Amino acid sequence: MHRTRSLWMSTRTSRINALRGFCREFGLIIPQGSRTGVEAIARVLADPASSIPELIRGAMKLLVEEITTLCLRRD
């Protein structure tokens, strides 16, 4: 059980770091902390005027959904 939880956590961390990197490429600084960071990214993705190109926006939304699912499994 512990290994499975650990794997979920490392996957979650990897996804969050990838999203932060994507945002950084487009000039967006995301606050530290997993919860606040994911919430900030979700707000950016919901804003049609943000600097995130539509081409990558869909993939980023999928990553946010995956992170949310992993958080639910963790608890």
Backbone as CSV, one residue per row, in Angstrom:
resi,resn,N_x,N_y,N_z,CA_x,CA_y,CA_z,C_x,C_y,C_z
1,MET,0.809,-1.189,0.000,0.000,0.000,0.000,0.858,1.261,0.000
2,HIS,1.912,1.236,0.816,2.773,2.419,0.922,3.482,2.716,-0.397
3,ARG,3.899,1.674,-1.086,4.571,1.881,-2.380,3.611,2.466,-3.405
4,THR,2.378,1.993,-3.381,1.387,2.519,-4.313,1.130,3.989,-4.038
5,ARG,0.958,4.342,-2.776,0.734,5.741,-2.403,1.940,6.596,-2.794
6,SER,3.122,6.078,-2.562,4.339,6.792,-2.915,4.420,7.023,-4.428
7,LEU,4.042,6.036,-5.190,4.033,6.167,-6.644,3.036,7.233,-7.087
8,TRP,1.847,7.230,-6.499,0.852,8.256,-6.824,1.382,9.647,-6.508
9,MET,2.046,9.774,-5.365,2.567,11.078,-4.955,3.670,11.553,-5.902
10,SER,4.549,10.661,-6.317,5.613,11.079,-7.229,5.044,11.434,-8.603
11,THR,4.018,10.712,-9.034,3.360,11.027,-10.297,2.700,12.398,-10.206
12,ARG,2.026,12.656,-9.106,1.367,13.947,-8.875,2.388,15.082,-8.905
13,THR,3.500,14.884,-8.214,4.554,15.899,-8.174,5.117,16.159,-9.564
14,SER,5.327,15.113,-10.326,5.840,15.259,-11.695,4.886,16.059,-12.565
15,ARG,3.601,15.780,-12.433,2.598,16.498,-13.227,2.556,17.978,-12.845
16,ILE,2.606,18.257,-11.552,2.586,19.650,-11.097,3.815,20.391,-11.613
17,ASN,4.971,19.764,-11.531,6.202,20.398,-12.025,6.138,20.642,-13.532
18,ALA,5.550,19.705,-14.270,5.407,19.890,-15.715,4.510,21.093,-16.007
19,LEU,3.399,21.199,-15.287,2.498,22.335,-15.489,3.175,23.655,-15.143
20,ARG,3.930,23.673,-14.052,4.665,24.883,-13.682,5.649,25.272,-14.788
21,GLY,6.318,24.279,-15.349,7.267,24.529,-16.437,6.585,25.095,-17.664
22,PHE,5.421,24.535,-18.031,4.675,25.064,-19.166,4.295,26.522,-18.923
23,CYS,3.806,26.790,-17.727,3.401,28.170,-17.401,4.602,29.111,-17.461
24,ARG,5.722,28.676,-16.945,6.929,29.495,-16.950,7.358,29.825,-18.381
25,GLU,7.195,28.870,-19.294,7.551,29.105,-20.701,6.742,30.242,-21.310
26,PHE,5.532,30.454,-20.773,4.664,31.497,-21.316,4.602,32.720,-20.408
27,GLY,5.608,32.833,-19.520,5.740,34.027,-18.702,4.853,34.096,-17.481
28,LEU,4.280,32.978,-17.086,3.404,32.954,-15.913,4.141,32.350,-14.725
29,ILE,4.108,33.034,-13.622,4.726,32.529,-12.400,3.617,31.973,-11.514
30,ILE,3.769,30.729,-11.124,2.773,30.036,-10.314,3.278,29.972,-8.871
31,PRO,2.413,30.270,-7.894,2.856,30.247,-6.499,3.268,28.854,-6.049
32,GLN,4.125,28.806,-5.050,4.566,27.519,-4.507,3.437,26.868,-3.728
33,GLY,3.591,25.580,-3.515,2.575,24.806,-2.818,1.725,24.067,-3.826
34,SER,1.504,22.806,-3.580,0.786,22.006,-4.572,-0.657,22.470,-4.735
35,ARG,-1.361,22.675,-3.648,-2.768,23.063,-3.759,-2.917,24.445,-4.397
36,THR,-2.186,25.415,-3.873,-2.306,26.773,-4.422,-1.805,26.841,-5.862
37,GLY,-0.765,26.063,-6.157,-0.240,26.037,-7.521,-1.235,25.472,-8.513
38,VAL,-1.845,24.345,-8.172,-2.812,23.721,-9.073,-4.039,24.614,-9.231
39,GLU,-4.480,25.242,-8.138,-5.621,26.156,-8.223,-5.299,27.344,-9.133
40,ALA,-4.090,27.881,-9.008,-3.680,29.008,-9.852,-3.615,28.585,-11.318
41,ILE,-3.095,27.413,-11.572,-3.005,26.918,-12.949,-4.402,26.719,-13.526
42,ALA,-5.308,26.159,-12.734,-6.682,25.957,-13.198,-7.339,27.293,-13.541
43,ARG,-7.084,28.321,-12.722,-7.635,29.651,-13.017,-7.067,30.209,-14.322
44,VAL,-5.769,30.025,-14.520,-5.134,30.502,-15.755,-5.742,29.795,-16.965
45,LEU,-5.949,28.493,-16.846,-6.504,27.734,-17.966,-7.956,28.104,-18.249
46,ALA,-8.677,28.515,-17.221,-10.076,28.905,-17.396,-10.198,30.297,-18.028
47,ASP,-9.136,31.063,-17.962,-9.143,32.432,-18.498,-8.784,32.404,-19.986
48,PRO,-9.742,32.703,-20.851,-9.446,32.672,-22.290,-8.434,33.740,-22.723
49,ALA,-8.207,34.744,-21.889,-7.268,35.809,-22.240,-5.847,35.524,-21.751
50,SER,-5.635,34.376,-21.115,-4.291,34.070,-20.613,-3.337,33.812,-21.773
51,SER,-2.054,33.829,-21.471,-1.038,33.678,-22.520,-0.796,32.228,-22.929
52,ILE,-1.529,31.282,-22.355,-1.379,29.867,-22.719,-2.054,29.635,-24.071
53,PRO,-1.302,29.130,-25.050,-1.890,28.874,-26.371,-2.962,27.779,-26.312
54,GLU,-3.946,27.918,-27.142,-5.042,26.946,-27.179,-4.529,25.542,-27.485
55,LEU,-3.470,25.447,-28.259,-2.910,24.151,-28.647,-2.494,23.310,-27.445
56,ILE,-1.951,23.942,-26.414,-1.467,23.203,-25.250,-2.463,23.237,-24.082
57,ARG,-3.431,24.119,-24.149,-4.400,24.296,-23.065,-5.147,22.995,-22.742
58,GLY,-5.564,22.265,-23.762,-6.293,21.004,-23.554,-5.463,19.974,-22.807
59,ALA,-4.207,19.839,-23.198,-3.319,18.881,-22.529,-3.083,19.283,-21.074
60,MET,-2.953,20.581,-20.848,-2.739,21.055,-19.479,-3.980,20.803,-18.618
61,LYS,-5.153,20.971,-19.197,-6.385,20.688,-18.459,-6.458,19.218,-18.072
62,LEU,-6.031,18.347,-18.973,-6.011,16.915,-18.656,-5.059,16.619,-17.500
63,LEU,-3.908,17.297,-17.477,-2.966,17.115,-16.371,-3.564,17.587,-15.051
64,VAL,-4.290,18.697,-15.069,-4.941,19.192,-13.851,-5.969,18.175,-13.360
65,GLU,-6.744,17.608,-14.282,-7.723,16.583,-13.908,-7.040,15.355,-13.316
66,GLU,-5.926,14.950,-13.905,-5.186,13.798,-13.396,-4.653,14.075,-11.989
67,ILE,-4.160,15.270,-11.758,-3.658,15.647,-10.429,-4.802,15.588,-9.416
68,THR,-5.959,16.087,-9.800,-7.117,16.064,-8.910,-7.488,14.619,-8.562
69,THR,-7.466,13.745,-9.542,-7.767,12.335,-9.301,-6.738,11.708,-8.367
70,LEU,-5.469,12.008,-8.579,-4.418,11.466,-7.723,-4.566,11.970,-6.288
71,CYS,-4.978,13.223,-6.125,-5.195,13.763,-4.779,-6.331,13.045,-4.074
72,LEU,-7.373,12.702,-4.817,-8.499,11.972,-4.225,-8.070,10.572,-3.797
73,ARG,-7.219,9.932,-4.567,-6.732,8.590,-4.222,-5.834,8.613,-2.996
74,ARG,-5.104,9.705,-2.854,-4.145,9.826,-1.751,-4.851,9.822,-0.401
75,ASP,-6.007,10.482,-0.338,-6.711,10.628,0.945,-7.425,9.405,1.377
